[in-house]
Amino acid sequence: MPHIAIISSSIRKGRNSHRVALFFKNYLEQYDLATTEILDLLEYNFPLFDERLKFQEFPSPEVLDFAGKINAADGIIIITPEYNGGYPASLKNVIDLLINEWHHKPVAISTVSDGPFGGTQVITSLQFSLWKIRAWTVPAMFPVTRISETFDDKGIPNDKATTEKRAENFIREILWCIEAKNRML
Ligand SMILES: Cc1cc2nc3c(=O)[nH]c(=O)nc-3n(C[C@H](O)[C@H](O)[C@H](O)COP(=O)(O)O)c2cc1C
């Protein structure tokens, strides 16, 4: 069974996009699609980027732990909020931190906002950064609109049937990429 790490990237006080990370963890486990874990950037509490891990003389245990988990995962789901049309600094912080760990890594992106557009303006800038770091961005979308109303704080969606149908389509794409990559090895 593949292992999918879910990056919950909002570190904002009172954050809501973490609900989507909880949803995907529940969903993947409930339907036995993957083993999974949430890499919570709020918990990691990384300092602002000063150098890539590869060039750090004394990397912190947290940075080593995060890098090991990205490296070991077969695929990654990034949950990102939209802040002023972009993705949060906390996420750029960890993209820049690593190099080889991202290479050829299937990465699917779920964007979140509290408005009607589901954070979709984030997609192009985030995909571009992931492409630059040579990750394998999965061509699937999972925009979440009006997060404070559509999911509760345990990650349970209001409209379970529709949300799970959308999740099925989204997850199918990352699982396909994971399998395709495994066949190359
Ligand atoms: C600094 C900041 C900028 C935001 N900019 C946008 C935006 O450009 N577009 C949008 O739809 N929502 C925007 N929002 C609303 C967020 O999408 C909403 O607060 C969402 O819950 C953010 O995820 P979080 O709660 O996990 O931090 C912004 C929120 C913050 C805090």
The ligand as an SDF file (V2000), in Angstrom:
LIG
                    3D

 31 33  0  0  0  0  0  0  0  0999 V2000
   -3.4260   37.0950    4.9430 C   0  0  0  0  0  0  0  0  0  0  0  0
   -4.6530   36.5150    4.3170 C   0  0  0  0  0  0  0  0  0  0  0  0
   -4.8910   36.7250    2.9910 C   0  0  0  0  0  0  0  0  0  0  0  0
   -6.0080   36.1460    2.3700 C   0  0  0  0  0  0  0  0  0  0  0  0
   -6.1740   36.2930    1.0300 N   0  0  0  0  0  0  0  0  0  0  0  0
   -7.1610   35.6400    0.4070 C   0  0  0  0  0  0  0  0  0  0  0  0
   -7.2570   35.6370   -1.0140 C   0  0  0  0  0  0  0  0  0  0  0  0
   -6.4560   36.2240   -1.7050 O   0  0  0  0  0  0  0  0  0  0  0  0
   -8.2730   34.9670   -1.5890 N   0  0  0  0  0  0  0  0  0  0  0  0
   -9.1930   34.2470   -0.8520 C   0  0  0  0  0  0  0  0  0  0  0  0
  -10.0910   33.6650   -1.4280 O   0  0  0  0  0  0  0  0  0  0  0  0
   -9.1200   34.2150    0.4990 N   0  0  0  0  0  0  0  0  0  0  0  0
   -8.1190   34.8800    1.1380 C   0  0  0  0  0  0  0  0  0  0  0  0
   -8.0180   34.8380    2.5090 N   0  0  0  0  0  0  0  0  0  0  0  0
   -9.0070   34.0590    3.2610 C   0  0  0  0  0  0  0  0  0  0  0  0
   -8.4830   32.6500    3.4600 C   0  0  0  0  0  0  0  0  0  0  0  0
   -8.5840   31.8920    2.3050 O   0  0  0  0  0  0  0  0  0  0  0  0
   -9.2150   31.9620    4.6120 C   0  0  0  0  0  0  0  0  0  0  0  0
   -8.9650   32.7200    5.7800 O   0  0  0  0  0  0  0  0  0  0  0  0
   -8.7750   30.5270    4.8230 C   0  0  0  0  0  0  0  0  0  0  0  0
   -9.4650   30.0240    5.9280 O   0  0  0  0  0  0  0  0  0  0  0  0
   -7.2700   30.4930    5.0410 C   0  0  0  0  0  0  0  0  0  0  0  0
   -6.8230   29.2380    5.4630 O   0  0  0  0  0  0  0  0  0  0  0  0
   -6.3960   29.0540    7.0010 P   0  0  0  0  0  0  0  0  0  0  0  0
   -7.6350   29.3500    7.8080 O   0  0  0  0  0  0  0  0  0  0  0  0
   -5.9940   27.6400    7.1020 O   0  0  0  0  0  0  0  0  0  0  0  0
   -5.2610   29.9800    7.3050 O   0  0  0  0  0  0  0  0  0  0  0  0
   -6.9260   35.4000    3.1420 C   0  0  0  0  0  0  0  0  0  0  0  0
   -6.6790   35.2150    4.5050 C   0  0  0  0  0  0  0  0  0  0  0  0
   -5.5490   35.7480    5.0950 C   0  0  0  0  0  0  0  0  0  0  0  0
   -5.2940   35.4730    6.5350 C   0  0  0  0  0  0  0  0  0  0  0  0
  1  2  1  0
  2  3  1  0
  2 30  2  0
  3  4  2  0
  4  5  1  0
  4 28  1  0
  5  6  2  0
  6  7  1  0
  6 13  1  0
  7  8  2  0
  7  9  1  0
  9 10  1  0
 10 11  2  0
 10 12  1  0
 12 13  2  0
 13 14  1  0
 14 15  1  0
 14 28  1  0
 15 16  1  0
 16 17  1  0
 16 18  1  0
 18 19  1  0
 18 20  1  0
 20 21  1  0
 20 22  1  0
 22 23  1  0
 23 24  1  0
 24 25  2  0
 24 26  1  0
 24 27  1  0
 28 29  2  0
 29 30  1  0
 30 31  1  0
M  END
$$$$
